[in-house]
Amino acid sequence: MISQRQLFLQYIAQTSPEPVTLEIVRARGVKMYDQNGKMYYDLISGINVSAVGHCHPQVVKAIHQQASKFMHLMVYGELVQSPQVQLAQKLVDLLPQPLDNVYFLNSGTEAIEAAIKLLRKFTGRTEIICFSNAYHGSTFGALSLIGDEKYKAAFRPVMPGIKTLPFNDIAALEQITNNTAGVIIETIQGEAGVLLPGKVFMHVLRKRCNETGALLVLDEIQCGMGRTGLMFAFQHYGIVPDIITLAKGLGGGLPLSATISSRHIMSVFKENPALNHITTFGGNPLCCAASLATIQVIEYENLLQRIEEKEMLFRSLLQHHAIQEVRGKGLMLCIRFESASINKAVIDKCIENGLFTDWFLFAEDCLRISPPLTITKDEISQVCNILIKSIHQAMMV
Ligand SMILES: Cc1ncc(COP(=O)(O)O)c(C=O)c1O
């Protein structure tokens, strides 16, 4: 009989030359199980998606309840749908003013596309500033903002009017001018290997945008939804963006994203012409119900209050001479090794030893640590034991 693996290799479009091909048949909490019943800890949460773990009972219940009412209704923006409305109200409650208007979409990259269109239409300007090693998605507008030429080269010409500045370089912010429609930046860079900007940099960035009339877009698609210990990473910096983009953890495991701004800025989508930005599935009721339940779990289980303690535990247990650095914030961490080849060898051993993780697009020497926020201290100890054992084994060959 043809195996699922063979079918996968034959029929699914591949994105890398040597896919891992683990066959996962079930996942609960921070654990995933393959077809032979072997358990793997999930150290990456489907790349920062499963914030409250796989199949959290409250999230599953919310999906079931909504599925029994309706799963999809016609035309985004015309019908009042309670799951969307409830979720939008909750997000606005969690965010500071003036972020009080929510546009739901399906994926991170679409949230960025909506932000790009808002920047252009609201300001009437075309220049957009982004940063080295930025990742904002794979559709054309978002791709144009990628701060690494390797991923853009084959698709040039990309969107015109993009200026890429060095990340965390205060002097470079002078290049934001009265011609700039907006600046799009990850509050904490993910695919660069979890890089945090300095507080002064973020304050100068906010100030420079205010001075020039450029809008500030914070991409919290990877670092938002509690991952860093606060619901939104920008709250660590004491600044407020004009637009925020959310996805990944937002949907609690279902596909959902949001571009959030003020009513004033968002109103440009409403007319001249009407239906200026639309989506068939954005804000799907099942996804919104899952999202609201996820946020409620984060709150009821006091997950945010324990993130710092969990980060400290990771840092204290990850001691090995091959570890160059443990970098990041909260449960958005990475281990940096001396080279990409060492990292690859460690990752391979981790998978053999029952721990699933990967590397970053622009930091192949870094191993990703982004477990569900629900991971317990006991599970962190077990995960770190496997990591240290795998590093030993990888260094011996
Ligand atoms: C910071 C950031 N922005 C945008 C995206 C794109 O999200 P999606 O893959 O849902 O389109 C990602 C995905 O990794 C991301 O990390």
The ligand as an SDF file (V2000), in Angstrom:
LIG
                    3D

 16 16  0  0  0  0  0  0  0  0999 V2000
    6.3450   38.7120   11.4660 C   0  0  0  0  0  0  0  0  0  0  0  0
    5.5650   37.9950   10.4200 C   0  0  0  0  0  0  0  0  0  0  0  0
    4.7580   38.6980    9.6070 N   0  0  0  0  0  0  0  0  0  0  0  0
    4.0040   38.0950    8.6640 C   0  0  0  0  0  0  0  0  0  0  0  0
    4.0580   36.7300    8.4730 C   0  0  0  0  0  0  0  0  0  0  0  0
    3.2160   36.0830    7.3990 C   0  0  0  0  0  0  0  0  0  0  0  0
    2.2020   35.3510    7.9780 O   0  0  0  0  0  0  0  0  0  0  0  0
    1.4290   34.2170    7.1260 P   0  0  0  0  0  0  0  0  0  0  0  0
    2.3910   33.0830    6.9520 O   0  0  0  0  0  0  0  0  0  0  0  0
    0.2470   33.8470    7.9770 O   0  0  0  0  0  0  0  0  0  0  0  0
    1.0450   34.8200    5.8490 O   0  0  0  0  0  0  0  0  0  0  0  0
    4.8860   35.9660    9.3000 C   0  0  0  0  0  0  0  0  0  0  0  0
    4.9630   34.5040    9.1190 C   0  0  0  0  0  0  0  0  0  0  0  0
    5.8700   33.8460    9.5660 O   0  0  0  0  0  0  0  0  0  0  0  0
    5.6630   36.6090   10.2870 C   0  0  0  0  0  0  0  0  0  0  0  0
    6.4670   35.9210   11.0980 O   0  0  0  0  0  0  0  0  0  0  0  0
  1  2  1  0
  2  3  1  0
  2 15  2  0
  3  4  2  0
  4  5  1  0
  5  6  1  0
  5 12  2  0
  6  7  1  0
  7  8  1  0
  8  9  2  0
  8 10  1  0
  8 11  1  0
 12 13  1  0
 12 15  1  0
 13 14  2  0
 15 16  1  0
M  END
$$$$
